[in-house]
C-alpha cells in the first residue's frame, strides 16, 4: 500500500509542512500510519481528505466548520459545491469584464467623461439593458442580441460601429453635411456594416432603427444624440438615392 511522508505531501500539493502539522495538531488531518521509529505517513484516503479540506477552504469556510462537515460530505459532493461556486465566480467576473469593457468603449466614444455621466450610463446599463429587446418577437430576439453592437463587447463589428459614430460626431462638430463626399462615405460604410450585421433583413433593420430613435432611458441602448441620428438618416437617404441614379 502506497504511503506518503509529510515532506512528499507538502511538495506534491504545494502546501507547507507547517500547515500539515497544524492540521495534525488540531486533529483535522492526522497521518494514518506511524513506523517503528515514530515517523508518520499519509494514506491515499488521508490525501483525499486533504483535497476536501483544500476545496472547502477555497469556499472561505473556517476550519471549525470544515471539521464539522468533513466526514458528512463525499469528495464528489464537495467537488460539486466547488463547481457551483466557481460558476458563480465566473458569472460575477464576466459581469465585471463587461462593465469594464463598456466604460473603455464609452471613453473612446466621448471626449470627456464626467463621473455623473459614468454613473448614469452604468446605472442605465444595469437597470435597462434588456428593455429594447421587448419591442421584438421571440424569433427576432436571439438574432438581434448577436447582431447589434454592444459596448460591453470588443468584437470587430462593435469597434467598426464605434469608429463610424466618432466620425459622424466629428463631422457634426465641423459642420460637414451628411450629403458631402465625406458624409456619403461614412453612410456607405454604415450601410455595408448594417447589411452584414442584419444579414440583409431590411424589415428587421428598419424595425430596430425605429427603436434606436426612442429615448435611451426607455430602451436601455447607448444614448445617441438626435443630431447623430439625423446625420445617419440623411446620409443613408443620400447614398441610396445616388445609387438609384447610377443604376438608371
C-alpha positions in Angstrom: 0.0 0.0 0.0 1.4 3.4 -1.1 2.1 5.9 1.7 3.5 9.4 1.7 5.7 11.4 4.1 4.8 14.9 5.3 7.5 16.2 3.1 6.2 14.4 0.0 2.7 15.6 0.5 3.9 19.1 1.1 5.9 19.1 -2.2 3.1 17.4 -4.3 0.3 19.7 -3.1 2.3 22.8 -2.6 1.2 23.1 1.0 3.6 23.9 3.8 4.8 21.3 6.2 3.9 23.8 9.0 0.3 23.8 7.8 0.1 20.0 7.6 1.5 19.7 11.1 -1.1 22.3 12.2 -3.9 20.2 10.8 -2.4 17.2 12.6 -2.2 19.2 15.9 -5.9 20.2 15.8 -7.0 16.7 14.7 -8.3 17.9 11.4 -6.0 15.7 9.4 -3.8 13.2 11.1 -1.5 10.8 9.2 -2.9 7.3 9.5 0.4 5.4 9.8 3.4 5.5 12.0 6.5 3.4 11.6 8.6 1.8 14.4 10.7 5.0 14.5 7.7 7.2 15.0 7.7 8.6 11.5 4.2 9.4 10.2 2.8 8.6 6.8 -0.3 9.6 4.9 -2.5 7.1 3.2 -4.4 7.6 0.0 -7.6 8.2 2.0 -5.8 10.8 4.0 -4.8 12.6 0.8 -8.4 12.6 -0.4 -9.4 14.1 3.0 -6.7 16.8 2.4 -8.2 17.5 -1.0 -11.6 18.0 0.6 -10.0 20.4 3.1 -8.3 22.4 0.4 -11.5 22.8 -1.6 -13.6 23.7 1.4 -11.0 26.3 2.4 -11.3 27.8 -1.1 -15.0 28.3 -0.3 -13.9 30.6 2.5 -15.1 28.2 5.2 -13.4 28.4 8.6 -11.5 25.3 9.8 -14.1 24.7 12.6 -16.9 24.5 10.0 -14.7 22.3 7.8 -14.1 19.9 10.7 -17.9 19.7 11.2 -18.8 18.8 7.7 -15.7 17.0 6.5 -16.9 13.5 7.2 -20.5 14.3 6.2 -19.8 15.1 2.6 -18.3 12.8 0.0 -15.5 14.0 -2.2 -17.9 14.2 -5.2 -20.3 16.4 -3.2 -17.6 18.8 -2.3 -16.4 18.9 -5.9 -20.0 19.8 -7.0 -20.1 22.5 -4.4 -16.8 23.9 -5.6 -18.0 23.7 -9.2 -21.1 25.7 -8.4 -19.0 28.2 -6.5 -16.7 28.6 -9.5 -19.6 29.1 -11.8 -20.9 31.9 -9.6 -17.4 33.5 -9.6 -17.1 33.2 -13.3 -20.5 34.9 -13.8 -19.5 37.7 -11.5 -16.2 38.1 -13.3 -17.8 38.1 -16.7 -20.2 40.8 -15.5 -17.2 42.8 -14.2 -15.4 42.4 -17.5 -18.5 43.5 -19.5 -18.9 46.6 -17.4 -15.2 47.5 -17.7 -15.3 47.0 -21.5 -18.4 49.2 -21.6 -16.5 52.0 -19.8 -13.5 51.7 -22.0 -15.7 52.0 -25.1 -17.6 54.9 -23.6 -14.3 56.7 -23.0 -13.4 56.1 -26.7 -16.8 57.5 -27.8 -16.9 60.6 -25.6 -14.2 63.2 -25.5 -14.9 64.0 -21.8 -16.5 61.6 -19.4 -17.6 63.0 -16.0 -18.4 60.9 -13.0 -22.0 61.8 -13.3 -22.0 60.6 -16.9 -20.3 57.3 -15.9 -22.8 56.7 -13.1 -25.7 57.4 -15.4 -24.5 55.1 -18.1 -23.7 52.2 -15.8 -27.0 52.5 -13.9 -28.8 52.7 -17.3 -26.9 49.6 -18.4 -27.7 47.6 -15.2 -31.3 48.5 -15.0 -32.5 48.7 -18.6 -30.0 46.9 -20.8 -32.7 44.4 -21.9 -35.6 46.8 -22.4 -35.1 47.3 -26.1 -35.5 43.6 -26.8 -39.1 43.7 -25.6 -40.0 45.5 -28.8 -39.4 42.4 -30.8 -40.9 39.0 -31.4 -39.3 35.9 -29.8 -37.9 34.7 -33.1 -36.1 38.1 -33.6 -34.6 38.4 -30.1 -31.8 35.9 -30.3 -30.7 37.2 -33.7 -30.7 40.8 -32.6 -28.8 40.2 -29.4 -25.9 38.8 -31.6 -26.4 41.3 -34.5 -26.4 44.7 -32.8 -23.3 46.3 -31.4 -22.8 46.1 -27.7 -20.4 48.3 -25.7 -19.7 45.5 -23.3 -18.1 43.6 -26.2 -14.8 44.2 -28.0 -15.7 42.4 -31.2 -14.8 43.7 -34.6 -18.3 44.7 -35.5 -18.8 46.9 -32.4 -15.4 48.6 -33.0 -16.4 49.4 -36.5 -19.7 51.0 -35.4 -17.8 53.0 -32.8 -15.4 54.3 -35.4 -18.2 55.4 -37.6 -20.0 57.0 -34.7 -16.9 59.0 -33.8 -16.5 60.1 -37.5 -20.2 61.3 -37.5 -19.7 63.3 -34.4 -16.5 64.8 -35.8 -18.4 65.8 -39.0 -21.2 67.4 -36.9 -18.7 69.3 -34.8 -17.0 70.6 -38.0 -20.3 71.4 -39.8 -19.7 68.7 -42.5 -23.0 67.7 -44.0 -24.2 64.1 -44.5 -24.7 64.9 -48.2 -21.0 65.7 -48.6 -18.5 63.3 -50.0 -17.2 62.5 -46.5 -20.7 62.1 -45.1 -21.6 59.8 -48.0 -18.5 57.7 -47.4 -19.5 57.2 -43.8 -23.1 56.4 -44.7 -21.9 53.9 -47.3 -19.7 52.1 -44.8 -22.6 52.2 -42.3 -25.0 50.6 -44.9 -22.5 47.9 -45.7 -21.8 47.1 -42.0 -25.5 47.1 -41.1 -26.4 44.9 -44.1 -23.8 42.4 -42.8 -25.0 42.6 -39.2 -28.6 42.1 -40.1 -27.8 39.6 -42.9 -29.9 41.7 -45.4 -33.1 41.6 -43.4 -34.2 45.1 -44.2 -37.6 44.8 -42.5 -35.9 43.9 -39.2 -33.3 46.5 -39.7 -35.9 49.2 -40.2 -37.8 48.0 -37.1 -34.7 48.2 -35.0 -33.9 51.6 -36.3 -37.2 52.9 -35.1 -36.5 51.5 -31.7 -33.0 53.0 -31.9 -34.6 56.5 -32.2 -36.6 56.1 -29.0 -35.3 57.7 -25.7 -32.3 55.8 -24.2 -34.0 55.7 -20.8 -36.8 53.8 -22.4 -34.7 51.3 -24.4 -31.6 50.9 -22.4 -29.5 51.4 -25.5 -26.4 53.6 -25.6 -27.7 57.2 -25.9 -27.1 58.7 -29.3 -27.9 62.4 -30.0 -30.7 63.5 -32.3 -28.0 65.2 -34.4 -26.2 61.9 -35.0 -29.5 60.1 -35.8 -30.4 62.8 -38.3 -27.0 62.6 -39.9 -27.3 58.9 -40.3 -30.8 59.1 -41.9 -29.8 61.9 -44.2 -26.6 60.2 -45.2 -28.2 56.9 -45.9 -31.0 58.6 -47.9 -28.4 60.5 -49.9 -26.3 57.4 -50.7 -29.4 55.3 -51.6 -30.7 58.0 -53.9 -27.3 58.3 -55.6 -27.2 54.6 -56.1 -30.6 54.6 -57.7 -29.5 57.3 -60.1 -26.4 55.3 -61.0 -28.5 52.2 -61.7 -30.7 54.2 -64.0 
